[in-house]
Amino acid sequence: MTNSQLAIAASTVWVVVAAMLVMFMQAGFAFLEAGLTRMKNAAHIAGKNVLIFGISSVVYWAVGFGIAFGDGHGGLSRFIGTSGFFPSIEALVSVGSKPFSFFTTVPGAAGYLFEVVFAGVSLAIVWGSMAERAKLWVYFAFGVVFTLIYSVTSHWIWHANGWLFKRGMQDFAGSTVVHYQGALAALAGAILLGPRIGKFGTDGRANAIPGHNMPFAVLGTLILWFGWFGFNPGSTLNVITGDKVGFFGYVAVTTNLAAAAGGVSGILTAWLVLKKPDVSMMLNGVLAGLVAITAASGFVAPWAAIVIGIVAGMIAVVGVLFIERLGIDDPIGAVSVHGMSGVWGTLACGLFAAPSLVGITATGTKGLFYGGGFHQLGVQALGLVAVGAWTFSACFAVLWALKKVWGIRVSPQVETEGLDVHEHGMWGYPEFYIPVPGGYGTESHSHIVIPGAHASVMTQGAPAVLSESVALPIPSEVHPSEE
């Protein structure tokens, strides 16, 4: 085995392992989103992460991978790839050859595996803002379209022929490509769906709709933090970057520092603004720090990573409140955490990109704080404007058309009673809703005293009601029409 073959083998192992870490982030999203939403929708919210990853995997293999990283022809190659669709054996086992000549350090198959998990993450972000009120079929239809929209932007910024890449835009692992895009689609969906029933009162003030399981949300955040060590370091796509062997280790350090600073900043900001050290805001701070450092992780010094994380933690808290003030219902905080923090992280490259790291990565120029002037900051801003215009307009147009033709929101009855039973015919927590042999409310648990429960444990085979039934009001003025 030659030295070149050995390097390819080592890089392939690293990239595949990193891809598995990123794929595991879907578990993090499942726990986080289920925990921050209501019990009646838990199975639906968690299960959709499996569904959307399945959809994006097939669509990305068939078309998206070719659009994003396939070789192009002439001037069109600046905007999309035009080859590599439905790739087969030879295209996937080759290194540095058509139709995926972009991948010179790993085979096409490893490249696909690493890039498809990113597409899956971006799609997962979308549904956070649309949670608890979107119809199931929308996941299928919009999941296909968004994967293609995402792939176009990927080509612009990450492919060597992409027009933003050629201008020197710095987005090491996807603050713009993955997170900002996902948040733009999420914002379009939240606007078109309207708020959940009861989220805003007749006076326009936001009502708290707390999630049902904060430990789930904590676990989900920790899983996402863990997975990010594949997300950012794996984006080296190589065990050798420039003249540095194992540069991905440095990327892991900046990633961790930003996440840590974001979590501390988030809880302190919440303590100052909300007068309580809100745990959910701490979690949002961690994620915001991770989102922000995603663009900058290969370009900035450790001190800058901490600054990026601190500011991102503040943005996460203030951003959630700002979005609510606009009358937009974002159950998971996707727009502020992934959108606003993604914008900040992208711009931060123009401020803090270190000359030595720019040389190693061979992308863009040094930042404003290192005497680089406003050039790199301008390139970053141009990229944000271009991606914002393309992604938001395309996603809004598609979702608007789906809404007008078929409707994208469930009925008030379905929303009130829960998506688990109406969309899937099951419950995430069945013992709270139906008789389950040996479950709560049966004789096997008669020794458990539940405050507010009816005295009778069993009545003709039905479980005791755990609390008095309350008819939920459904004011027509707070429920948006599909018309």
C-alpha positions as CSV (number, residue, x, y, z in Angstrom):
1,M,0.0,0.0,0.0
2,T,1.4,3.4,-1.0
3,N,1.4,6.4,1.3
4,S,-1.3,8.0,-0.9
5,Q,-3.5,4.9,-0.5
6,L,-2.8,4.8,3.2
7,A,-3.9,8.4,3.6
8,I,-7.1,7.7,1.6
9,A,-7.9,4.7,3.8
10,A,-7.3,6.7,7.0
11,S,-9.4,9.6,5.8
12,T,-12.2,7.2,4.7
13,V,-12.4,5.7,8.2
14,W,-12.4,9.1,9.8
15,V,-15.1,10.5,7.5
16,V,-17.4,7.4,7.9
17,V,-17.1,7.5,11.7
18,A,-17.8,11.3,11.7
19,A,-20.9,10.6,9.5
20,M,-22.2,8.1,12.0
21,L,-21.8,10.7,14.8
22,V,-23.8,13.2,12.8
23,M,-26.5,10.6,11.9
24,F,-26.8,10.0,15.7
25,M,-27.8,13.6,16.1
26,Q,-31.2,12.6,14.8
27,A,-31.7,10.9,18.2
28,G,-30.7,14.1,19.8
29,F,-33.4,16.0,17.8
30,A,-35.9,13.3,18.7
31,F,-35.4,13.7,22.4
32,L,-35.0,17.5,22.3
33,E,-38.1,18.1,20.3
34,A,-40.3,15.5,22.0
35,G,-39.3,16.9,25.4
36,L,-40.0,20.5,24.5
37,T,-43.5,19.7,23.1
38,R,-46.6,18.2,24.7
39,M,-47.2,14.6,25.7
40,K,-50.1,14.1,23.3
41,N,-47.7,14.5,20.3
42,A,-44.6,12.8,21.7
43,A,-44.6,9.7,19.3
44,H,-45.3,11.9,16.3
45,I,-42.6,14.4,17.1
46,A,-39.9,11.8,17.9
47,G,-40.9,9.4,15.1
48,K,-40.7,12.0,12.3
49,N,-36.9,12.2,12.7
50,V,-36.7,8.6,11.4
51,L,-39.1,9.4,8.6
52,I,-37.4,12.6,7.4
53,F,-33.9,11.0,7.5
54,G,-35.3,8.1,5.3
55,I,-36.8,10.6,2.8
56,S,-33.7,12.7,2.6
57,S,-31.4,9.7,2.3
58,V,-33.2,8.4,-0.8
59,V,-33.8,11.8,-2.5
60,Y,-30.2,12.9,-1.8
61,W,-28.8,9.7,-3.4
62,A,-31.0,10.0,-6.4
63,V,-30.7,13.7,-7.2
64,G,-29.4,15.9,-4.4
65,F,-25.8,14.6,-4.2
66,G,-25.4,15.2,-7.9
67,I,-26.8,18.8,-7.6
68,A,-24.5,19.5,-4.7
69,F,-21.3,17.8,-5.6
70,G,-21.6,16.4,-9.1
71,D,-19.4,17.7,-11.8
72,G,-20.9,20.5,-13.9
73,H,-20.6,21.9,-17.4
74,G,-19.6,25.4,-18.3
75,G,-21.1,28.4,-16.5
76,L,-23.9,26.3,-15.1
77,S,-21.4,24.5,-12.8
78,R,-21.1,27.7,-10.7
79,F,-24.7,27.1,-9.6
80,I,-25.5,23.4,-9.7
81,G,-23.9,20.1,-10.4
82,T,-25.2,18.4,-13.6
83,S,-24.0,14.8,-13.2
84,G,-23.8,12.0,-10.7
85,F,-27.6,11.4,-10.5
86,F,-28.6,7.9,-9.3
87,P,-25.0,7.0,-8.7
88,S,-24.0,3.4,-9.0
89,I,-21.0,1.2,-8.1
90,E,-18.2,2.8,-10.1
91,A,-19.1,6.4,-9.1
92,L,-19.3,5.5,-5.4
93,V,-16.1,3.5,-5.1
94,S,-13.8,5.8,-7.1
95,V,-11.7,8.6,-5.6
96,G,-11.3,11.9,-7.3
97,S,-12.9,10.9,-10.6
98,K,-16.0,11.8,-12.5
99,P,-18.8,12.4,-11.6
100,F,-17.6,13.3,-8.1
101,S,-14.1,14.6,-8.8
102,F,-14.6,17.0,-5.9
103,F,-13.9,14.2,-3.5
104,T,-10.1,13.6,-3.8
105,T,-9.4,12.2,-0.3
106,V,-12.3,9.7,0.1
107,P,-14.4,7.5,-2.2
108,G,-17.7,8.9,-3.5
109,A,-19.6,6.6,-1.2
110,A,-17.9,8.1,1.9
111,G,-18.6,11.6,0.5
112,Y,-22.3,10.7,0.0
113,L,-22.6,9.3,3.5
114,F,-21.1,12.3,5.1
115,E,-23.1,14.8,3.1
116,V,-26.5,13.1,3.4
117,V,-26.4,13.2,7.2
118,F,-26.0,17.0,6.9
119,A,-29.0,17.2,4.6
120,G,-31.0,15.1,7.2
121,V,-30.0,17.5,10.0
122,S,-31.1,20.6,8.0
123,L,-34.4,19.0,7.3
124,A,-34.9,18.1,11.0
125,I,-34.5,21.7,11.9
126,V,-37.4,22.7,9.7
127,W,-40.1,20.8,11.6
128,G,-39.1,22.3,15.0
129,S,-41.0,25.5,14.2
130,M,-43.9,23.6,12.6
131,A,-44.3,21.1,15.5
132,E,-47.7,20.0,16.9
133,R,-49.9,21.3,14.0
134,A,-48.6,20.2,10.6
135,K,-50.1,17.3,8.7
136,L,-48.0,14.2,8.4
137,W,-48.1,14.1,4.6
138,V,-46.4,17.5,4.5
139,Y,-43.3,15.8,5.8
140,F,-43.2,13.6,2.7
141,A,-43.9,16.3,0.1
142,F,-41.9,19.2,1.5
143,G,-39.1,16.8,2.7
144,V,-38.4,15.9,-1.0
145,V,-38.5,19.6,-2.2
146,F,-36.4,20.9,0.7
147,T,-33.7,18.3,0.1
148,L,-33.3,19.7,-3.4
149,I,-33.3,23.3,-2.3
150,Y,-30.7,22.5,0.3
151,S,-28.5,20.8,-2.3
152,V,-28.4,23.9,-4.6
153,T,-27.0,26.0,-1.7
154,S,-24.5,23.3,-0.8
155,H,-23.1,23.6,-4.3
156,W,-22.8,27.4,-4.1
157,I,-20.8,27.4,-0.9
158,W,-19.0,24.0,-0.6
159,H,-18.2,22.8,-4.2
160,A,-14.9,24.1,-5.6
161,N,-16.8,25.5,-8.6
162,G,-19.6,27.1,-6.6
163,W,-19.9,30.9,-7.1
164,L,-19.8,31.7,-3.4
165,F,-16.9,29.3,-2.8
166,K,-15.0,31.0,-5.6
167,R,-15.6,34.4,-3.9
168,G,-14.0,32.9,-0.7
169,M,-17.1,32.5,1.5
170,Q,-16.1,30.7,4.7
171,D,-18.7,28.2,6.1
172,F,-16.5,25.4,7.4
173,A,-19.3,23.0,8.4
174,G,-22.6,24.7,7.6
175,S,-23.8,27.6,9.8
176,T,-25.3,28.9,6.6
177,V,-25.7,25.7,4.5
178,V,-27.3,23.5,7.2
179,H,-28.6,25.7,10.0
180,Y,-29.6,29.0,8.4
181,Q,-31.3,27.2,5.6
182,G,-33.2,24.9,7.9
183,A,-34.3,27.9,10.0
184,L,-35.4,29.8,6.9
185,A,-37.7,27.0,5.9
186,A,-38.9,26.6,9.5
187,L,-39.8,30.3,9.5
188,A,-41.7,30.0,6.3
189,G,-43.6,27.1,7.7
190,A,-44.4,28.7,11.0
191,I,-45.8,31.8,9.3
192,L,-48.0,29.9,7.0
193,L,-49.2,27.4,9.6
194,G,-49.9,30.1,12.2
195,P,-49.6,29.6,16.0
196,R,-50.8,26.6,18.0
197,I,-54.3,26.9,19.5
198,G,-54.0,29.0,22.7
199,K,-50.4,30.2,22.1
200,F,-51.5,33.8,21.8
201,G,-54.4,35.4,23.7
202,T,-56.9,37.8,22.3
203,D,-54.6,40.6,23.5
204,G,-51.8,39.2,21.4
205,R,-49.7,38.2,24.4
206,A,-47.9,34.9,24.2
207,N,-48.9,32.1,26.6
208,A,-46.4,29.6,27.8
209,I,-46.9,26.0,26.4
210,P,-44.3,24.1,28.3
211,G,-42.8,20.9,27.1
212,H,-43.7,17.7,28.9
213,N,-40.3,16.3,29.6
214,M,-37.3,18.5,30.4
215,P,-34.9,15.6,31.1
216,F,-35.6,14.4,27.5
217,A,-34.6,17.9,26.3
218,V,-31.4,17.8,28.3
219,L,-30.5,14.3,27.0
220,G,-31.2,15.5,23.5
221,T,-28.9,18.5,23.9
222,L,-26.1,16.3,25.2
223,I,-26.5,13.9,22.2
224,L,-26.4,16.8,19.8
225,W,-23.3,18.2,21.5
226,F,-21.7,14.8,21.2
227,G,-22.7,14.5,17.5
228,W,-21.2,17.9,16.7
229,F,-17.8,16.3,17.2
230,G,-18.5,14.5,13.9
231,F,-20.3,17.5,12.4
232,N,-17.5,20.1,12.5
233,P,-14.2,18.1,12.8
234,G,-15.5,15.6,10.1
235,S,-15.9,18.5,7.7
236,T,-12.1,18.4,7.1
237,L,-12.9,15.3,4.9
238,N,-9.3,14.3,5.5
239,V,-6.8,13.4,8.2
240,I,-4.5,15.9,6.6
241,T,-5.6,19.5,6.1
242,G,-3.1,21.8,4.4
243,D,0.2,20.8,6.0
244,K,-1.4,19.8,9.3
245,V,-2.0,16.2,10.2
246,G,-5.0,15.7,12.5
247,F,-6.3,19.3,12.1
248,F,-9.8,18.0,12.9
249,G,-8.6,17.8,16.6
250,Y,-8.2,21.6,16.6
251,V,-11.7,22.0,15.1
252,A,-13.1,19.8,17.9
253,V,-11.5,22.2,20.5
254,T,-13.1,25.3,19.1
255,T,-16.4,23.5,18.8
256,N,-16.4,22.5,22.4
257,L,-15.4,25.9,23.7
258,A,-18.2,27.7,21.8
259,A,-20.8,25.2,23.1
260,A,-19.6,25.5,26.7
261,A,-19.6,29.3,26.5
262,G,-23.0,29.3,24.9
263,G,-24.5,27.2,27.6
264,V,-23.2,29.5,30.4
265,S,-24.1,32.6,28.5
266,G,-27.6,31.3,27.8
267,I,-28.5,30.5,31.5
268,L,-27.0,33.8,32.7
269,T,-28.8,35.8,30.1
270,A,-32.1,34.1,31.0
271,W,-31.4,34.8,34.7
272,L,-30.9,38.5,33.9
273,V,-33.8,38.9,31.4
274,L,-36.4,36.4,32.7
275,K,-35.3,36.7,36.3
276,K,-34.9,32.9,36.5
277,P,-32.1,30.6,35.3
278,D,-34.3,28.8,32.8
279,V,-32.9,25.3,32.0
280,S,-34.4,25.4,28.5
281,M,-32.5,28.6,27.7
282,M,-29.3,27.0,28.9
283,L,-29.9,24.2,26.4
284,N,-30.7,26.7,23.7
285,G,-27.5,28.5,24.5
286,V,-25.4,25.4,24.1
287,L,-27.0,24.7,20.7
288,A,-26.7,28.3,19.6
289,G,-23.0,28.2,20.4
290,L,-22.6,25.0,18.4
291,V,-24.6,26.5,15.5
292,A,-22.5,29.7,15.5
293,I,-19.1,27.9,15.6
294,T,-20.1,25.6,12.8
295,A,-19.1,28.1,10.2
296,A,-16.0,29.4,12.1
297,S,-14.6,26.2,13.7
298,G,-11.7,25.9,11.2
299,F,-11.0,29.6,11.0
300,V,-10.9,31.1,14.4
301,A,-8.7,31.0,17.5
302,P,-9.9,29.5,20.8
303,W,-10.5,32.9,22.4
304,A,-12.7,33.9,19.4
305,A,-14.6,30.6,19.7
306,I,-15.5,31.6,23.3
307,V,-16.6,35.0,22.2
308,I,-18.7,33.5,19.4
309,G,-20.4,31.1,21.9
310,I,-21.1,33.9,24.5
311,V,-22.8,36.1,21.9
312,A,-24.7,33.1,20.5
313,G,-26.1,32.2,24.0
314,M,-27.4,35.8,24.3
315,I,-29.0,35.6,20.9
316,A,-30.7,32.4,21.7
317,V,-32.5,33.9,24.7
318,V,-33.3,37.3,23.2
319,G,-34.2,35.8,19.8
320,V,-36.8,33.5,21.3
321,L,-38.5,36.4,22.9
322,F,-38.3,38.5,19.8
323,I,-39.9,35.9,17.6
324,E,-42.8,35.6,20.1
325,R,-43.2,39.4,20.0
326,L,-43.7,39.1,16.2
327,G,-46.6,36.7,16.8
328,I,-44.7,33.7,15.4
329,D,-45.1,30.4,17.3
330,D,-41.8,28.5,17.2
331,P,-42.1,25.6,19.7
332,I,-38.5,24.5,19.6
333,G,-36.8,27.9,19.1
334,A,-35.4,26.9,15.7
335,V,-35.5,30.3,14.1
336,S,-33.5,32.0,16.9
337,V,-31.1,29.0,17.7
338,H,-30.4,27.9,14.1
339,G,-31.3,31.0,12.1
340,M,-30.1,34.0,14.1
341,S,-27.1,32.2,15.6
342,G,-26.3,30.8,12.2
343,V,-26.2,34.4,10.8
344,W,-24.0,35.5,13.7
345,G,-21.6,32.5,13.2
346,T,-21.3,33.2,9.5
347,L,-20.5,36.9,10.0
348,A,-18.1,36.1,12.8
349,C,-15.8,34.5,10.3
350,G,-15.4,37.9,8.7
351,L,-14.4,39.3,12.0
352,F,-12.2,36.7,13.6
353,A,-10.7,34.5,10.8
354,A,-7.1,34.0,11.7
355,P,-4.5,34.4,9.0
356,S,-2.7,31.1,9.8
357,L,-5.9,29.1,9.8
358,V,-7.1,30.7,6.5
359,G,-3.8,29.5,5.1
360,I,-4.3,26.0,6.3
361,T,-7.9,25.7,5.0
362,A,-7.1,27.7,1.8
363,T,-10.5,29.5,2.0
364,G,-11.2,33.2,2.0
365,T,-9.1,35.9,3.7
366,K,-8.3,37.0,7.2
367,G,-10.9,38.8,9.3
368,L,-11.4,42.4,10.3
369,F,-9.8,41.9,13.7
370,Y,-6.6,40.7,12.1
371,G,-6.3,43.7,9.7
372,G,-8.2,42.1,6.8
373,G,-10.6,45.0,6.4
374,F,-14.2,44.5,5.5
375,H,-13.6,42.2,2.5
376,Q,-14.3,38.9,4.2
377,L,-17.2,40.3,6.2
378,G,-18.7,41.6,2.9
379,V,-18.4,38.1,1.3
380,Q,-20.1,36.5,4.3
381,A,-22.9,39.0,4.2
382,L,-23.4,38.5,0.4
383,G,-23.7,34.8,1.0
384,L,-26.3,35.3,3.7
385,V,-28.4,37.6,1.6
386,A,-28.2,35.3,-1.5
387,V,-29.1,32.1,0.5
388,G,-31.8,33.9,2.4
389,A,-33.5,35.2,-0.7
390,W,-33.2,31.8,-2.5
391,T,-34.2,29.5,0.4
392,F,-36.9,31.5,2.0
393,S,-38.7,32.4,-1.2
394,A,-38.5,28.9,-2.6
395,C,-39.7,27.3,0.7
396,F,-42.4,29.8,1.2
397,A,-43.7,29.4,-2.3
398,V,-43.8,25.6,-2.1
399,L,-45.5,25.6,1.3
400,W,-48.0,28.3,0.2
401,A,-49.0,26.2,-2.8
402,L,-49.4,23.1,-0.7
403,K,-51.5,25.0,1.8
404,K,-53.8,26.4,-0.9
405,V,-54.3,23.2,-2.7
406,W,-54.5,20.6,0.1
407,G,-54.0,22.3,3.4
408,I,-51.0,21.8,5.6
409,R,-52.5,22.2,9.1
410,V,-54.5,19.6,11.0
411,S,-58.1,20.4,12.1
412,P,-58.7,22.0,15.5
413,Q,-60.0,18.7,16.9
414,V,-56.9,16.8,15.8
415,E,-54.6,19.5,17.2
416,T,-56.5,19.6,20.5
417,E,-56.6,15.8,21.0
418,G,-53.1,15.1,19.7
419,L,-51.3,14.0,16.6
420,D,-50.3,10.7,18.1
421,V,-53.8,9.2,18.0
422,H,-55.2,11.0,15.0
423,E,-52.2,10.7,12.6
424,H,-50.8,7.3,13.8
425,G,-53.6,5.6,15.8
426,M,-51.3,5.2,18.8
427,W,-50.0,7.2,21.8
428,G,-46.5,8.0,23.0
429,Y,-47.8,7.4,26.5
430,P,-50.7,5.0,26.1
431,E,-51.3,4.3,29.8
432,F,-52.5,7.9,30.2
433,Y,-55.1,7.5,27.6
434,I,-56.3,3.9,27.2
435,P,-56.5,0.7,29.2
436,V,-53.2,-1.1,29.3
437,P,-52.9,-4.5,31.1
438,G,-50.7,-3.9,34.2
439,G,-50.5,-0.2,33.5
440,Y,-51.3,2.8,35.6
441,G,-54.9,3.0,36.7
442,T,-55.1,-0.8,36.9
443,E,-55.2,-3.1,39.9
444,S,-51.5,-3.9,39.6
445,H,-50.8,-0.2,40.4
446,S,-53.7,0.2,43.0
447,H,-51.1,0.9,45.7
448,I,-50.1,4.1,44.0
449,V,-52.1,7.1,45.2
450,I,-52.5,9.7,42.5
451,P,-53.8,13.1,43.7
452,G,-57.0,14.1,42.0
453,A,-57.7,10.6,40.6
454,H,-61.1,9.1,40.9
455,A,-61.6,6.8,43.9
456,S,-62.5,3.8,41.7
457,V,-59.5,2.2,40.2
458,M,-61.3,0.0,37.7
459,T,-64.8,0.5,36.3
460,Q,-65.8,-2.3,34.0
461,G,-62.3,-2.8,32.7
462,A,-61.6,0.9,32.1
463,P,-58.8,2.7,34.0
464,A,-59.5,5.4,36.4
465,V,-59.3,8.9,35.0
466,L,-56.1,10.5,36.4
467,S,-57.6,13.9,36.5
468,E,-60.9,15.6,35.9
469,S,-61.6,16.1,32.2
470,V,-61.4,19.6,31.1
471,A,-62.9,20.8,27.8
472,L,-60.3,22.9,26.0
473,P,-61.7,26.0,24.4
474,I,-60.9,26.5,20.8
475,P,-61.5,30.1,20.1
476,S,-61.8,30.7,16.4
477,E,-60.0,34.0,16.5
478,V,-56.7,32.3,17.6
479,H,-56.9,29.5,15.1
480,P,-55.7,30.4,11.6
481,S,-57.7,29.3,8.6
482,E,-56.3,27.3,5.8
483,E,-58.2,29.6,3.4
